[in-house]
Every structure is written in C-alpha cells, then in structure tokens.
C-alpha cells in the first residue's frame, strides 16, 4: 500500500493481533474433545493412540513410535495448535511429550512401506483446557533417517531447530504463530517452502550451504534478508565460491507477516 513504513508496521501488528484472536476463537469451537490415553498399539496398517474413557482427564505424554534400523526415510505430517513447541533429538523414531503435563490431545499414526515410514501426528489442548495456562510440547525425533516434513502450526510459538536432522523436503504453514526455524547441512539438497499467515518467522541458514531464496508472494508483510545477494525483486542467492556441503532452496509466501532470513 502507498503509505509510510510506520503506518505499515502499525497496520501489520493490528491485523496480526486480530488474526491470532480469531484463530484461537475458531480453534476453541472445533471438535477438540476426543479422548486419548497412554495406550498405544501397532498394526500392519496404522498405529493409533486411543481410549474409551469419557472424562478426558488423562492424556498421553509418552506417545511414541519406536525406531527400527530398517527405517531409511521418514515422512512427518504434524498439526500443532495453541502452545509452545520445540524440536530435539531422541532415541525413538518420534516421541511427543508434554513438558508441563497440561492434559492435551496427542495422536500419532503411521504406515510402513518397504523401508519408508509415514507418520501423522496431532497435538492440541483439550477443548476445556484452553484457558488453563501455557502448553509446551517437545517433538523428539531420530536423527538417523532422511526426513520429509509437512508442518501445520496454528497459534504456536516455537523453536523449530532442525539442524541435527537430515531434512530433504520441508513445508511449513504458519498461522498466527511466532517461529524460529534453523536449518542444517546434513543433506546435500534441501527444499523448503514456508507459508506465513499473520505470523512472525525467522529462518537461519548455515554458511556452508549455498542458498537460493524466492519470494513467491508478499502481501502487507515486512521482509528482511541478511547474507544473501538480491538478484531481483523476488530472488536472492548466496555469494562466494567457497566449498559447500550442498544447497538449500527456500520459497517464502507471506501474508500480513514479518519474515527474516539470515545466515549463521
């Protein structure tokens, strides 16, 4: 919009706050009162965590899928809502834990095909627990397989530190969230797509990886890039001929958001 930068910042912040409020209201009205407990079983097709308990007062803080040596590639589809999120290495293939026993819904399912495993996971507070404090989730992952990740994060404040994992494909949809994404150099080619809606997103990229950055769309958003050379209004690239471990391709689509890209 043809207005001064100060007014743009005020408008961005105002719309961001409205977006967060609307998202929390909508999330609270959805069906979030499913019941889950620590019972976890494995079948040939899907793994489920489930319970017949109706009071929904006990929930699982030890949902996991055991790591097997034959898992070469893993795909994770994660939907997380209303809380704080951190990623860390773990002994299991995946384990989702609540750091303060806040009684949330945690659900993990998986399918296995050859040496590839597909995981669908969901974490969110129970409907009647939304106003009972801060929810903190820890996603523990094995750093042995090559990961493809599809993360849908709603009203999340998170440190998405993936530098210890072999990430090949990464898609993040950030809605009314504040994310700090850190990428690593354990794969020689990494493709990253971030869609930021009413969010604040910071992405840090290692110096030992070449980087190509593309702005797919930017509506009412602030965009800061450090350590990359601007090639056009929508493209940036790393400079220098130093030996690198590989390349990271990043595509950013931002709507009413603040996006910062830097090297480390």
C-alpha positions as CSV (number, residue, x, y, z in Angstrom):
1,X,0.0,0.0,0.0
2,X,1.3,3.5,-0.8
3,X,1.6,4.6,2.8
4,X,4.6,5.4,5.1
5,X,6.5,2.5,6.7
6,X,5.4,3.5,10.2
7,X,1.8,3.1,9.3
8,X,2.6,-0.2,7.6
9,X,4.1,-1.6,10.8
10,X,1.1,-0.4,12.8
11,X,-1.3,-2.0,10.3
12,X,0.7,-5.3,10.3
13,X,0.6,-5.5,14.1
14,X,-3.1,-4.7,14.3
15,X,-4.1,-7.3,11.7
16,X,-1.7,-9.9,13.3
17,X,-3.4,-9.5,16.7
18,X,-6.8,-9.8,15.1
19,X,-5.7,-12.9,13.3
20,X,-4.4,-14.5,16.5
21,X,-7.7,-13.7,18.3
22,X,-9.8,-15.1,15.5
23,X,-7.7,-18.3,15.2
24,X,-8.0,-19.0,18.9
25,X,-11.7,-18.5,18.9
26,X,-12.2,-20.8,15.9
27,X,-9.8,-23.4,17.3
28,X,-11.8,-23.4,20.6
29,X,-15.0,-24.0,18.7
30,X,-13.8,-27.0,16.8
31,X,-14.2,-30.6,17.8
32,X,-11.2,-30.9,20.2
33,X,-12.7,-33.1,22.9
34,X,-11.5,-36.5,21.6
35,X,-10.2,-38.8,24.3
36,X,-6.7,-40.2,24.3
37,X,-4.6,-42.1,26.9
38,X,-1.3,-43.9,27.1
39,X,-2.5,-47.0,25.3
40,X,-0.5,-47.4,22.0
41,X,-0.7,-50.3,19.7
42,X,0.8,-51.2,16.3
43,X,-1.0,-52.8,13.4
44,X,0.2,-53.6,9.9
45,X,-1.5,-50.5,8.5
46,X,-1.8,-47.8,11.2
47,X,-0.6,-47.1,14.7
48,X,-3.2,-45.5,16.9
49,X,-3.4,-43.9,20.3
50,X,-6.9,-44.0,21.6
51,X,-9.2,-44.5,24.7
52,X,-12.8,-45.3,25.5
53,X,-12.5,-43.0,28.6
54,X,-15.1,-40.3,28.5
55,X,-13.8,-37.8,31.1
56,X,-10.7,-36.9,29.1
57,X,-8.7,-36.1,32.2
58,X,-5.8,-38.5,31.5
59,X,-3.8,-37.9,28.3
60,X,-0.6,-39.4,27.0
61,X,2.6,-37.6,27.4
62,X,4.6,-40.6,26.2
63,X,3.2,-41.1,22.7
64,X,6.0,-42.5,20.5
65,X,6.9,-44.8,17.6
66,X,9.9,-47.0,18.2
67,X,12.9,-46.6,15.9
68,X,13.8,-49.5,13.7
69,X,17.2,-49.9,11.9
70,X,15.5,-50.5,8.5
71,X,13.8,-47.1,8.5
72,X,15.8,-45.2,5.8
73,X,13.2,-42.5,5.0
74,X,10.5,-40.9,7.2
75,X,7.8,-38.5,6.4
76,X,6.2,-36.5,9.1
77,X,2.9,-34.6,8.9
78,X,2.4,-32.7,12.1
79,X,-0.5,-30.5,13.1
80,X,0.1,-28.5,16.3
81,X,-2.1,-25.8,17.8
82,X,-2.1,-23.4,20.7
83,X,1.2,-23.8,22.6
84,X,4.9,-23.7,22.6
85,X,6.9,-26.2,20.5
86,X,10.5,-27.3,20.5
87,X,12.3,-30.0,18.4
88,X,15.1,-32.1,19.8
89,X,16.9,-35.4,19.0
90,X,15.6,-38.5,20.7
91,X,16.1,-42.3,21.0
92,X,12.7,-43.2,19.4
93,X,11.7,-42.5,15.8
94,X,9.3,-39.9,17.1
95,X,8.1,-39.1,20.6
96,X,5.8,-36.3,21.6
97,X,5.9,-35.2,25.2
98,X,4.2,-32.5,27.2
99,X,6.7,-30.6,29.3
100,X,4.2,-29.5,32.0
101,X,1.5,-32.2,32.0
102,X,-1.1,-29.9,30.7
103,X,-3.6,-32.5,29.5
104,X,-3.6,-32.2,25.8
105,X,-4.7,-34.4,22.9
106,X,-1.7,-36.2,21.4
107,X,-2.3,-38.6,18.5
108,X,0.3,-40.4,16.4
109,X,-0.4,-42.7,13.4
110,X,1.9,-44.4,11.0
111,X,2.1,-46.5,7.9
112,X,5.1,-48.5,6.7
113,X,6.0,-49.3,3.1
114,X,9.3,-51.1,2.4
115,X,11.9,-49.0,4.3
116,X,9.8,-45.9,4.4
117,X,7.5,-44.8,7.2
118,X,4.8,-42.2,7.0
119,X,3.8,-40.5,10.3
120,X,0.7,-38.4,11.0
121,X,0.8,-36.6,14.3
122,X,-1.5,-34.1,16.1
123,X,-1.1,-32.1,19.3
124,X,-3.6,-29.7,20.8
125,X,-5.2,-28.9,24.1
126,X,-8.5,-30.5,25.0
127,X,-11.4,-28.0,24.5
128,X,-11.9,-27.5,28.2
129,X,-8.3,-26.8,28.9
130,X,-7.6,-23.9,26.5
131,X,-7.6,-21.3,29.3
132,X,-5.6,-23.3,31.8
133,X,-2.2,-21.9,31.1
134,X,0.6,-22.4,28.6
135,X,1.0,-25.7,26.7
136,X,4.5,-26.8,26.0
137,X,5.3,-29.7,23.6
138,X,8.6,-31.3,22.8
139,X,8.9,-33.2,19.5
140,X,11.8,-35.7,19.8
141,X,13.0,-37.2,16.5
142,X,15.6,-39.8,15.5
143,X,18.5,-38.2,13.5
144,X,19.2,-41.4,11.5
145,X,16.5,-41.4,8.7
146,X,16.2,-38.8,6.0
147,X,13.1,-36.7,6.8
148,X,10.4,-35.1,4.7
149,X,8.3,-32.8,6.9
150,X,4.9,-31.1,6.5
151,X,4.2,-28.9,9.5
152,X,0.9,-27.1,10.0
153,X,1.4,-24.8,13.0
154,X,-1.5,-22.7,14.4
155,X,-1.0,-20.2,17.2
156,X,2.4,-21.7,18.0
157,X,5.5,-20.1,19.5
158,X,8.3,-22.4,18.5
159,X,12.0,-23.1,18.1
160,X,12.0,-25.4,15.1
161,X,15.6,-26.3,15.2
162,X,16.1,-28.9,12.5
163,X,19.9,-28.6,12.2
164,X,20.6,-32.0,13.8
165,X,18.3,-33.9,11.3
166,X,18.7,-35.0,7.7
167,X,16.0,-32.8,6.1
168,X,15.3,-33.3,2.4
169,X,11.9,-31.7,2.0
170,X,10.3,-29.2,4.4
171,X,6.9,-27.5,4.2
172,X,5.7,-25.2,6.9
173,X,2.3,-23.5,7.1
174,X,2.5,-20.9,9.9
175,X,-0.8,-19.3,11.1
176,X,-0.8,-16.7,13.8
177,X,2.5,-18.0,15.1
178,X,6.0,-16.9,16.0
179,X,8.6,-19.4,14.7
180,X,12.4,-19.6,14.8
181,X,13.4,-22.0,12.1
182,X,17.0,-23.3,12.0
183,X,18.2,-25.4,9.1
184,X,21.2,-27.7,8.9
185,X,23.7,-29.1,6.4
186,X,23.3,-32.9,6.7
187,X,21.6,-33.3,3.3
188,X,23.3,-32.1,0.1
189,X,20.0,-30.7,-1.3
190,X,17.2,-29.3,0.8
191,X,13.9,-27.9,-0.5
192,X,12.0,-25.6,1.9
193,X,8.6,-23.9,1.4
194,X,7.2,-21.6,4.1
195,X,3.7,-20.1,4.0
196,X,3.4,-17.4,6.7
197,X,-0.1,-16.0,7.5
198,X,-0.3,-13.4,10.3
199,X,2.9,-14.7,11.7
200,X,6.5,-13.8,12.6
201,X,9.0,-16.2,11.0
202,X,12.8,-16.1,11.4
203,X,14.9,-18.5,9.2
204,X,18.6,-19.2,9.8
205,X,20.6,-20.9,7.1
206,X,24.2,-22.3,7.6
207,X,27.1,-20.6,5.8
208,X,28.4,-24.0,4.5
209,X,25.2,-24.4,2.3
210,X,24.5,-22.5,-0.9
211,X,21.1,-20.8,-0.8
212,X,18.6,-19.7,-3.3
213,X,15.7,-17.8,-1.9
214,X,12.5,-16.9,-3.8
215,X,9.6,-14.7,-2.6
216,X,6.6,-16.3,-4.1
217,X,4.1,-13.7,-2.7
218,X,4.2,-11.0,-0.1
219,X,1.1,-9.2,1.0
220,X,1.3,-6.5,3.7
221,X,4.5,-8.1,5.0
222,X,7.9,-7.0,6.1
223,X,10.8,-8.9,4.6
224,X,14.4,-8.8,5.8
225,X,17.3,-10.7,4.2
226,X,20.9,-10.8,5.5
227,X,23.8,-12.7,4.0
228,X,22.2,-13.2,0.6
229,X,22.6,-11.0,-2.5
230,X,19.5,-9.6,-4.2
231,X,19.2,-10.7,-7.8
232,X,15.7,-9.4,-8.5
233,X,12.6,-8.2,-6.6
234,X,11.7,-11.8,-5.8
235,X,15.0,-13.7,-5.8
236,X,18.1,-13.8,-3.6
237,X,21.2,-16.0,-3.7
238,X,24.3,-16.7,-1.7
239,X,27.7,-15.4,-2.8
240,X,31.2,-16.7,-2.8
241,X,32.9,-19.7,-4.3
242,X,33.9,-21.5,-1.1
243,X,33.4,-25.2,-0.8
244,X,29.9,-26.0,0.4
245,X,28.1,-29.1,1.7
246,X,25.1,-28.6,-0.6
247,X,22.3,-26.3,-1.5
248,X,19.1,-25.1,0.2
249,X,16.2,-23.9,-1.9
250,X,13.8,-21.7,0.0
251,X,10.4,-20.4,-1.2
252,X,8.6,-17.9,1.0
253,X,4.9,-16.9,0.8
254,X,3.9,-14.3,3.4
255,X,0.6,-12.6,4.1
256,X,0.5,-9.9,6.9
257,X,3.7,-11.3,8.4
258,X,7.2,-10.5,9.4
259,X,9.9,-12.6,7.7
260,X,13.6,-12.5,8.5
261,X,16.3,-14.5,6.7
262,X,19.9,-14.7,8.0
263,X,23.0,-16.8,7.9
264,X,24.9,-18.5,10.7
